[in-house]
Amino acid sequence: MRKAFLAAVFVFATLTTFAQGTKSQAPAKSVEQRATAITQSMATNLRLTPEQFKKVNEVNLSSMKQADKVLAKYKSNPKKLATEMDIISQTRLSLIKDILTPMQFAQYQQRREEKMGVPKEAQSNPAIRQESSRTQEQYNN
């Protein structure tokens, strides 16, 4: 349950933080502006095609709108909030996976896990796991 809550908090924080960049005293951005900013960041880091950009932006916008509704609805019920945010997060991840190439998704997943604070040994990137295994073998020998 704690993992689900942390994942939900991360999704919401990611969605808002990506778009905000640095904290400033500028007026709050709209959901559309925040979704576009997140998508632009992804486009830069993952080299999205124009078609991918459009699809990912739609997914980001939809997810952010859902997250805002859930946050408002379950503000006083952290358990339900975490559950709903986790569903939004998993749905978004699944949709993004369908849009990106396998290599792009691996890069996206690695960056996402780094931002979540997942230790390198536990990250889902197979190359990192292999390197970690080799290092561990060398250490044991």
Residue pairs with C-beta under 8 A, 6 or more apart in sequence:
1 79
1 82
4 82
4 83
4 86
5 78
5 79
5 82
5 86
6 116
7 85
7 86
7 89
7 116
8 81
8 82
8 83
8 84
8 85
8 86
8 88
8 89
9 82
9 85
10 89
10 115
10 116
11 63
11 67
11 85
11 86
11 88
11 89
11 92
12 67
12 71
12 85
14 38
14 112
14 115
15 34
15 38
15 60
15 63
15 64
15 67
16 34
18 34
18 37
18 38
18 41
19 29
19 33
19 34
19 35
19 37
19 38
20 29
20 34
20 37
21 37
29 37
31 61
31 64
31 65
31 68
32 61
34 64
35 57
35 60
35 61
35 64
36 57
38 60
38 64
39 48
39 53
39 56
39 57
39 60
42 48
42 56
42 108
43 52
43 53
43 56
45 107
45 108
45 111
46 100
46 104
46 107
46 108
47 104
48 56
48 100
48 104
52 99
52 100
52 104
55 99
56 96
56 99
56 100
59 92
59 95
59 96
59 99
60 92
63 88
63 89
63 91
63 92
66 88
67 85
67 88
70 81
70 84
70 85
70 88
71 81
71 85
74 80
74 81
74 84
75 81
96 105
96 108
97 105
100 108
106 125
106 126
109 123
109 124
109 125
110 123
110 124
110 125
110 128
113 122
113 123
113 124
113 125
114 123
120 128
120 132
121 128
121 129
121 132
123 129
